[in-house]
Amino acid sequence: MQLLDSPPSPELDRIIRIALRVFEAPIALVSLIDCDRQWFKSRIGLDVAETPRDISFCTHAVEADEMLIVQNADSDERFFQNPLVTGAPYIKFYAGQPLRSIDGIPLGTLCVMDRNPRDFKDDDKKALEDLAILAEHFLHNIESQIRLQRVRKAHQRTEEMYSLIVEKASVGLAVISSDGIWLEMNSRLSEMLASPPESLIGEYVAPFIDSRDEFAKELFFDRLFGEIPSSPIETRMIRLDGISVWVQISLTRFDSSGEGDGSVVMAVTDIDDRKRNEIELETLQRDLERRVAERTIQLEDAISSLEFEASQRRNAELLTISEKERFRATLENATDAFIEVNSFGLIRMWNRSAERIFGWKEEEVLGRELASFIIPPSLRHVHFEAFSASFSTKQWRFQGKRIEVQAQRRSGQIFPVEMTLGVTQLDGEYLVNVFLQDITKRKEDEKRIRTAARRIKTITDNLPALIAYLDEKEIYQFHNRQHEVLFGKSADYFISRHLKEVFGPGFYRMAESSVRNVLAGAYQSIEIELDLSRGPRWFVVDLVPDYSFEDELVDKNTVIGFYMLATDSTDRKQREQRLSHIASHDFLTGLPNRRSFNEKLKQVLAITDQNSLEFAIVFIDLDDFKKVNDNYGHEFGDELLREFARCAKEAFRSSDFIARLAGDEFVAVIENIAKNRQEVDRIVARLRSKLKCEVRLPSGLSEISASIGIAISTGNVSSSDILQAADAAMYRAKQLGKNQTVYAD
């Protein structure tokens, strides 16, 4: 919260002045607890700005997480040797209420002190709680201000990114006022209109809409001033030089000021090339239909003539039948170019689609060499060699296959075609039928798709996250470069591998249910720890279903795969774990504290009640620990507590739970014990052995011992009952002469 070592706060000063008057005490403080010190944000009656944490009263209040009242420090075994009691400022009375952050994390205390012992009644406690709430409100306000500053910075970054995206957008973008005036526009739109933005801002939009598109113009202004549906408008806009360009316009209303100004965002896409191609195709289509109709009439006349001649000449009848069959074969492929050549490579038939695709009329090519009209000069020698070899061997290598080759239009333009060859024999003569489809548009679309895929790959490769697409069988179809960096594998490793094979069975067990849900159509977000070569890392994994929107043969609600985005959350997770450890463990020994022990005991009781298992509570109190502190000082006493904690962790089993309750009192939970006491006795024996042999003692101190009370559960029992039973057994052990172990009845 950035409060430590900050200047004094007038608000907190007022609160502690009120505390001084209310409690008639000479000292009042607002303390904040750091790792090794307590620092006073506000103080009256005390000269120092901070004290070590290990001697502070406030540390006890924060760790207990409740109000701490010390009516006479001289008679309190926790504080009677404290340097703040035996020396300046000679504290005898202390009352402190913990202060917490917005998230409930202990920060410090509001406390009052006196140099004389005194009573502290319930009304006094309530007054101290009320003043602490006021202090907490002030601290919460500071915390909220810090969070607000972070949000504002994030908002500023978002606005900067938005401005960059708008300026670099491939479509024209503009903001229009409610009365139809340009307010803002990006450089792409100004390029479309062939005019700098400063000459357009403030002008009306209406003059830029081509008046020839009256319906589109009326529709545009209906949507601008009325309700705005989602469908775009296709119209022509007039550039500053008078040239009209076809565009597609989408309008979206928004309230930029919060006062209902009715501004509209206009997105403009340049479709001039596509629109002009559509107009040209419509013209060609009408011409084609006219030619089809004329040719149909001609063919019908020819058929009538052939049918009339068939009654007189048999040979003419056979020829007519052949012509009809060839005509029907050609008619079935009328959308493709159809060309028929004989064994010399001379053109025998050339349909209307061939005229449209290659630009040569039928009468210009019939009876002439095929290669000179449609094959590029650089490929003609290859054509002649293959053509001659096929007719000489009567082996047609490409018959019935679709192959892609280069062809040439009358204009000299080289373009790709898909070719299908067929060979027929008629009256002893081999004829080659060629179907050719112009695939220029398909090739351009494939190129655009490859370019878009390459751009998407570049973007995802440079994002600091794992991004992948998997099909309905959980097989990798796409991944970004972060996979290769994180797993240390090549790009080829991931394609066609199963999710479980890439991440391992441990990850898959944790994520399997979420994968099933996303394949059922539900968005999923989970947090999982991965064991990587560089160490364990936490990730937030988002799974988004992918539906079959483009496949008309598949139900639109069918999930055909899912997208995966995994973001590294290790730093945040470690911060949370550190805070959790601080809140649940004793600062001096590193063992779990009283709160952790109570939670553990509740869990053990729930399990044992359900499964009829037995467990033991071991209550440990170091003998004569107060004398050790008196004779050798608190520093050695603290070291002795740490040594005891180390010995206890080594003596107890790894499955056992040991915690420090307070002072020199420790308690352990031993689960899954047999009905006899042998396992518990062995653990206690190990502990006593380690205390006798492994604890380093100063001269004059022969040994350190402990009184131990043990309670074994024999059925349904409450946590307070079994803990009290173990505590009572420990006190009986002390009465028996200390260094004893007593089982509860």
Stockholm file with secondary structure:
# STOCKHOLM 1.0

chainA/1-745         MQLLDSPPSPELDRIIRIALRVFEAPIALVSLIDCDRQWFKSRIGLDVAETPRDISFCTHAVEADEMLIVQNADSDERFFQNPLVTGAPYIKFYAGQPLRSIDGIPLGTLCVMDRNPRDFKDDDKKALEDLAILAEHFLHNIESQIRLQRVRKAHQRTEEMYSLIVEKASVGLAVISSDGIWLEMNSRLSEMLASPPESLIGEYVAPFIDSRDEFAKELFFDRLFGEIPSSPIETRMIRLDGISVWVQISLTRFDSSGEGDGSVVMAVTDIDDRKRNEIELETLQRDLERRVAERTIQLEDAISSLEFEASQRRNAELLTISEKERFRATLENATDAFIEVNSFGLIRMWNRSAERIFGWKEEEVLGRELASFIIPPSLRHVHFEAFSASFSTKQWRFQGKRIEVQAQRRSGQIFPVEMTLGVTQLDGEYLVNVFLQDITKRKEDEKRIRTAARRIKTITDNLPALIAYLDEKEIYQFHNRQHEVLFGKSADYFISRHLKEVFGPGFYRMAESSVRNVLAGAYQSIEIELDLSRGPRWFVVDLVPDYSFEDELVDKNTVIGFYMLATDSTDRKQREQRLSHIASHDFLTGLPNRRSFNEKLKQVLAITDQNSLEFAIVFIDLDDFKKVNDNYGHEFGDELLREFARCAKEAFRSSDFIARLAGDEFVAVIENIAKNRQEVDRIVARLRSKLKCEVRLPSGLSEISASIGIAISTGNVSSSDILQAADAAMYRAKQLGKNQTVYAD
#=GR chainA/1-745 SS CCCTTCCCCHHHHHHHHHHHHHHTCSEEEEEEECSSEEEEEEEESCCCSEEEGGGCHHHHHHHHTSCEEESCGGGCTTTTTCHHHHSTTCCCEEEEEEEECTTCCEEEEEEEEESSCCCCCHHHHHHHHHHHHHHHHHHHHHHHHHHHHHHHHHHHHHHHHHHHHHHHCSSEEEEECTTSBEEEECHHHHHHTTSCHHHHTTSBSGGGBCTTCHHHHHHHHHHHHSCCCSCCEEEEEECTTSCEEEEEEEEEEECSSSSCCCEEEEEEEECHHHHHHHHHHHHHHHHHHHHHHHHHHHHHHHHHHHHHHHTTCHHHHHHHHHHHHHHHHHHHTTTSEEEEECTTSBEEEECHHHHHHHCCCHHHHTTSBSHHHHSCGGGHHHHHHHHHHHHHHTCCTTBTCEEEEEEECTTSCEEEEEEEEEEEEETTEEEEEEEEEECHHHHHHHHHHHHHHHHHHHHHHTSSSEEEEEETTCBEEEECHHHHHHHTCCHHHHTTCBHHHHHCHHHHHHHHHHHHHHHTTCCEEEEEEEEETTEEEEEEEEEEEEECSSCTTSCTTCEEEEEEEEEECHHHHHHHHHHHHHHHBCTTTCSBCHHHHHHHHHHHHHHHHHHTCCEEEEEEEETTHHHHHHHHHHHHHHHHHHHHHHHHHHHSCTTCEEEEEETTEEEEEEESCCSSSHHHHHHHHHHHHHHHHTSCCCTTCCCCCEEEEEEECCSSCCHHHHHHHHHHHHHHHHHTTSSCEEECC
#=GC SS_cons         CCCTTCCCCHHHHHHHHHHHHHHTCSEEEEEEECSSEEEEEEEESCCCSEEEGGGCHHHHHHHHTSCEEESCGGGCTTTTTCHHHHSTTCCCEEEEEEEECTTCCEEEEEEEEESSCCCCCHHHHHHHHHHHHHHHHHHHHHHHHHHHHHHHHHHHHHHHHHHHHHHHCSSEEEEECTTSBEEEECHHHHHHTTSCHHHHTTSBSGGGBCTTCHHHHHHHHHHHHSCCCSCCEEEEEECTTSCEEEEEEEEEEECSSSSCCCEEEEEEEECHHHHHHHHHHHHHHHHHHHHHHHHHHHHHHHHHHHHHHHTTCHHHHHHHHHHHHHHHHHHHTTTSEEEEECTTSBEEEECHHHHHHHCCCHHHHTTSBSHHHHSCGGGHHHHHHHHHHHHHHTCCTTBTCEEEEEEECTTSCEEEEEEEEEEEEETTEEEEEEEEEECHHHHHHHHHHHHHHHHHHHHHHTSSSEEEEEETTCBEEEECHHHHHHHTCCHHHHTTCBHHHHHCHHHHHHHHHHHHHHHTTCCEEEEEEEEETTEEEEEEEEEEEEECSSCTTSCTTCEEEEEEEEEECHHHHHHHHHHHHHHHBCTTTCSBCHHHHHHHHHHHHHHHHHHTCCEEEEEEEETTHHHHHHHHHHHHHHHHHHHHHHHHHHHSCTTCEEEEEETTEEEEEEESCCSSSHHHHHHHHHHHHHHHHTSCCCTTCCCCCEEEEEEECCSSCCHHHHHHHHHHHHHHHHHTTSSCEEECC
//
